[in-house]
Amino acid sequence: MEFPITGVIVDPLLLAGIGFLVGIMGGFFGVGGGFIAGPMMFWLGVPMNFVVGTDLAHMTGKSIVAARRHRALGHVDAKLGGLMVLGTVFGVEMGASLIEALEDTGNVNTIIGVTYIFILVLISGFTAWESMHALQMIRTDRVDVEEAVGFKGIAGKLHGLHIPPMVSLPVSGIASISIWVVIGVGLLTGFLAGFLGVGGGFIRMPLLVYVMGIPTHIAVGTDLFEIIFSAGYGTLTHALKGNVDVMMALLMQTGAALGAQIGASMTRFFAGPRIRLLFSVLPLLGAIMVMLRLLGLAGV
Amino acid sequence: MVKRRKIKKMIRTVIIELLIYFTVVVAYFYFVLRYLRDWLGTLYANDLVMYAVISLGLIVAQAIFLEIVTSFLLSYTNFDMVET
């Protein structure tokens, strides 16, 4: 089928298939999945500027489906997500401004690429270490499997900070936390997302668990809730620049809707540490994609 | 043994769901999306602001519609009841 906006010929079933695969991953891990869908679209012949915008558009729709499913399962903390959006918006702008400043140095792609790989490998290694440690705690100490987190240092200290105004997040099981901590985490993830040019799901999910002490299932659902707004904003700005082929996004979304539902439902069958252990592979995949790009072996 | 039987049941449920959903999506594609293609192409060429707003609106509307369809299918095929 020919898509008049991008001018490329792509099998619509392939697009729906990509959406389905990324949808399962997104629903299960709470990530947008742009680092997987993007290269696949590029390999199908979609021009690079349309890859980013169209992927964001499909991500918006997929996140709506997955977040609604997670909400039905009681996994979305809308208050937390709403507060974090405030920080995320400013963070994204700060990250984008830093890129503009670095562009003057001439080697911005290398700087971003190396930072990206470093952060992703760090997240992957830490999440794998912590989740294995948590699983060991469950086996040896008979800790509640849903609550087990092998690393609580930062979350405990941040909960102890009393900088008013304080908010309670009952859905996440937090009696009182400074609003500045919540906005600060949003700012940090937004900054990294803006600087690295990604949706930021695979940065935000572990930060919610380890820095804020949010239970894994709620971190996944809340992350998807936030992606609706960040990806929706991105869709609008990219569409205004003419970088969105909405027909492609709609087709990808038909597959993603089912995948996201299945992925979100599957989280009920896995305990938090197991979800985190499986999740630890994702940032590594992202790092490999960037490494291939830096070495000139892949287009995305 | 019981666990294996439950996994088999889950896989069978997913396959049934995929077949039903595939039929629904193909019908949707031929009866709805095909007619939108040329109109969206013209809109993209003539009015980018309107195109951006309508794009976001279509994405949100389709997401809500598909969520209702897939939720119904999941409950119809008892996927939600399957436990491993």
Interface residues (C-beta under 8 A of the other chain):
Chain A: F3 P4 I5 P12 A16 A57 H58 T60 G61 K62 I64 V65 R68 R69 A72 G232 T235 L236 A239 L240 G242 V244 V246 M247 A249 L250 L251 Q253 T254 G255 A257 L258 Q261 I262 S265 F269
Chain B: V14 E17 L18 Y21 V25 Y28 F29 L33 L36 R37 D38 L40 G41 Y44 L48 V49 Y51 A52 V53 I54 S55 L56 L58 I59 V60 Q62 A63 I64 L66 E67 V69 T70 S71 L73 L74 F79 D80 E83 T84
